[in-house]
Amino acid sequence: MDLLEGNENHSGEESFRDSLLSFLKETPSVPVREEILLEKLKKGRKSLKLIRSAMDSLLKDGAILQVPGAGLALKERLPTVTKPFQAHPDGYGFVLVGDGQPDLFIPAGMTKGAMHQDTVEAVRTGTDRRGRQEGVILSVVDRARTSVVGTVHKFGANTIVRPRDAKLKADFILEPSEPPVQYSEGDLVVLEITSYPDSLNSPRGRILAQLGQAGDPKIDTEIVMASFGLSEVFPSDVVHEAERVAQETPIAPGDHREDFRDWDIVTIDGDNARDFDDALSLVRLKDGSFEVGIHIADVATYVREGTSLDKEAFRRGTSVYFPDRVVPMFPEVLSNGVLSLKPDEDRLARSVVLRLDPHTAEVLDSRITLSVIRSRMRMTYSKVHDVLRGANEDARYTPWTSLLSELWSVAQILRKKRFLGGSLDFDLPEPEIILDLRGHPIDIVRSPRYLSHQLIEEFMLLANQVVAKELVIRWGGGIFRVHEAPSIERISDLNLFLGALGLAMPIKEGEVPTSKTLSRVLEATRGTVQEKMVHFSVLRSLKQARYDVKPLGHFGLAMSDYTHFTSPIRRYPDLVVHRLLGADRSKPLKDSVKTDISKAASHSSERERAAVDAERMSIDFKRIRFLGDHVGEVFSGVISGVAGFGFFVELDDTPVEGMVPVSSLSDDYYVFQEKHHSLRGERTRKVYRIGDPVSVRIMRVDLERLKCELALEGMEESAGRRRKKTEPTLAAGLVATKPKTESPDGKKSRRGRKGRRRKKV
């Protein structure tokens, strides 16, 4: 078709504007390359100038968009998304589309100056050779950070700050600070961003604070906090408001607040815990049933909607836990003061009181009420564990043996029911880091899993479930903790892997299994050599839990209604749930609660992810420092993850991880088999996959990039040759392989913690 048909009477640039717009309206929803448009529109050589002028005019007016590397398009025809951007150290990245949709791959050079975690507007341009959805970034909608942490480097007359985060590719040009700040080569600093990167200019910034030298373990947490914009310091107006409400809020029963101060109520927390936001009580009623009380600190009475306290808590979203400190959501006068359910002190609470069948633990009756409580004793997990296993040696706990035993009997019934219903049980203890006075790790152990942890867990889960059902009854919605079913693609890959082990799930192609089906897979391998590889793989197939205004269910817990209610001191969604429970039911929810619940849900999900990333980084600092003390030693471990560039190994006796590069596997050429979570040798057919036991030597650690390189025992020489080739370009903070040292009597020294399973080197 002649694109100018019907427009013969139009002349010049206007004619080409109309034709260009008409053509773009009729094309599929993808950009059209300029050369194609020119070929379609041109009417002889003289028309090219008019066509280009028409394009420039439309671009200037905003009538059409220039999509980098793709062409021109009408914006309304493009399927744009506005989502967070996840950058990769190699320059490319992904726009995290979410909602079960595939992420959008953004090639290097098409990022429009976007930095890691920025919110961007992006458009899909097609599919790349690997079958990924590909696109480009049109604009940066919201910057995720106003500062970065980096290292000062001088290059002649110029000074730059190189970000510690490898995902932030651009070096920042240092601008003068007022007043002037003294700094030296290699100093770690917090840099305030004064201009962001774009396609033409380097980013710039000025020094806000000096942190010190990278080798000092005392500043590890400061580096993490600065990297994530966290602060232990609260604004003065927030502190003053916290002090005022702590003093002025009466702690007494009233018309709508019951008096439970004569109940036998106890708290059970960690040995070093300072804020106690949950407590338990239990009495046996005359009919044989149990009345269980789950008492949670009444934060909502102290923190009113729209106040400075509320706004700051919303901004933080959650408390953040580091190996050496906590960054709380509320000032200490609240979090460790009047909100903490300390023994022998009256406290305001919101209590979930349940009457349970003693044999089935079914909820026979329930009520949720404001209360005043008085904890009788501050108990610890370790001591209660001793009581439950009949090994109590602490006389203070003896009078409470009956109460704890009955709580445990109910918890066991709840636990058994939960797993029979399909709740997934991953035994993945957290690392516990033991630091010296300098902040250097002297040991990393697996946190013990006590019976008392299970006891508390069951009652908190029960309270969260009961409250979620109440929200649905009262409001038909609210704020919920949701965990959606895994995607069909992830399940297909998982079942392919399980099939190779003879554990394939009995599901049809394209079908998502129930959590009960996955639970059976976990239980079938528990205690076997396949346990770790299967549990790791199942865990990786699941989606991430988040907050939502709709009760979408919790796949991992096999619950249709679930929320977070039990930790309002340290999680903002829990505070919102408390407000919903206290809202006036005679009014519409939007009139009774001022909080934007949808915004609170999405923001809390984002803050939770940031907190998890910060906590992981702080652990990685200590992990790398710990491994740096054992360079050259051999340890046994298990493969915990496999990628095209190598595989990760978690050591047996210490919950720390390092990576074996595929280039160090010198006995064959290994091919990554993504769906099987494995690397397979082309000639030897040797396979390295998740869960396989291996022996590895710690070759080197990189404190700047928080990486640890391992080598399989027997392949250290090839790893060493690879290191020599790359050593000139390695980042600062590298600790190279230690030579094998000998003691004065000529025997090889034994480095490492006593009792560690390892081979002598």
Sequence and secondary structure as in RCSB ss.txt:
>XXXX:A:sequence
MDLLEGNENHSGEESFRDSLLSFLKETPSVPVREEILLEKLKKGRKSLKLIRSAMDSLLKDGAILQVPGAGLALK
ERLPTVTKPFQAHPDGYGFVLVGDGQPDLFIPAGMTKGAMHQDTVEAVRTGTDRRGRQEGVILSVVDRARTSVVG
TVHKFGANTIVRPRDAKLKADFILEPSEPPVQYSEGDLVVLEITSYPDSLNSPRGRILAQLGQAGDPKIDTEIVM
ASFGLSEVFPSDVVHEAERVAQETPIAPGDHREDFRDWDIVTIDGDNARDFDDALSLVRLKDGSFEVGIHIADVA
TYVREGTSLDKEAFRRGTSVYFPDRVVPMFPEVLSNGVLSLKPDEDRLARSVVLRLDPHTAEVLDSRITLSVIRS
RMRMTYSKVHDVLRGANEDARYTPWTSLLSELWSVAQILRKKRFLGGSLDFDLPEPEIILDLRGHPIDIVRSPRY
LSHQLIEEFMLLANQVVAKELVIRWGGGIFRVHEAPSIERISDLNLFLGALGLAMPIKEGEVPTSKTLSRVLEAT
RGTVQEKMVHFSVLRSLKQARYDVKPLGHFGLAMSDYTHFTSPIRRYPDLVVHRLLGADRSKPLKDSVKTDISKA
ASHSSERERAAVDAERMSIDFKRIRFLGDHVGEVFSGVISGVAGFGFFVELDDTPVEGMVPVSSLSDDYYVFQEK
HHSLRGERTRKVYRIGDPVSVRIMRVDLERLKCELALEGMEESAGRRRKKTEPTLAAGLVATKPKTESPDGKKSR
RGRKGRRRKKV
>XXXX:A:secstr
  TTTT TT  HHHHHHHHHHHHHHHS SS B HHHHHHHH  STTHHHHHHHHHHHHHHHTSSEEETTTEEE G
GGS EEEEEEEE TTS EEE  BTTB  EEE TT STT  TT EEEEEEEEE TTS EEEEEEEEEE S SEEEE
EEEEETTEEEEEESSTT  S EEE   SS     TTEEEEEEEEE   SS   EEEEEEEEEETT GGGHHHHHH
HHTT  S   HHHHHHHHHHHHHS    BTTEEE TTS EEEEE TT     EEEEEEE TTS EEEEEEEE HH
HHS TTSHHHHHHHHH B EE SS EE SS HHIIIIITS  BTSEEEEEEEEEEE TTT  EEEEEEEEEEEEB
SEEEEHHHHHHHHTT    GGGGGGHHHHHHHHHHHHHHHHHHHHTT        EEEEE TTS EEEEEE    
HHHHHHHHHHHHHHHHHHHHHHHHHS   EEEB    HHHHHHHHHHHHHTT   S  TT    HHHHHHHHHHH
TTSTTHHHHHHHHHHHS   EEESS   BTTTTBSS    S TTTBHHHHHHHHHHTS TTS HHHH  S HHHH
HHHHHHHHHHHHHHHHHHHHHHHHHHHHTTTT EEEEEEEEEETTEEEEEESSS  EEEEEGGG TTS EEEEGG
GTEEEETTT  EEETT EEEEEEEEEETTTTEEEEEETT HHHHHHHHHHHGGG  TTEE      B TTS B  
 S TT      
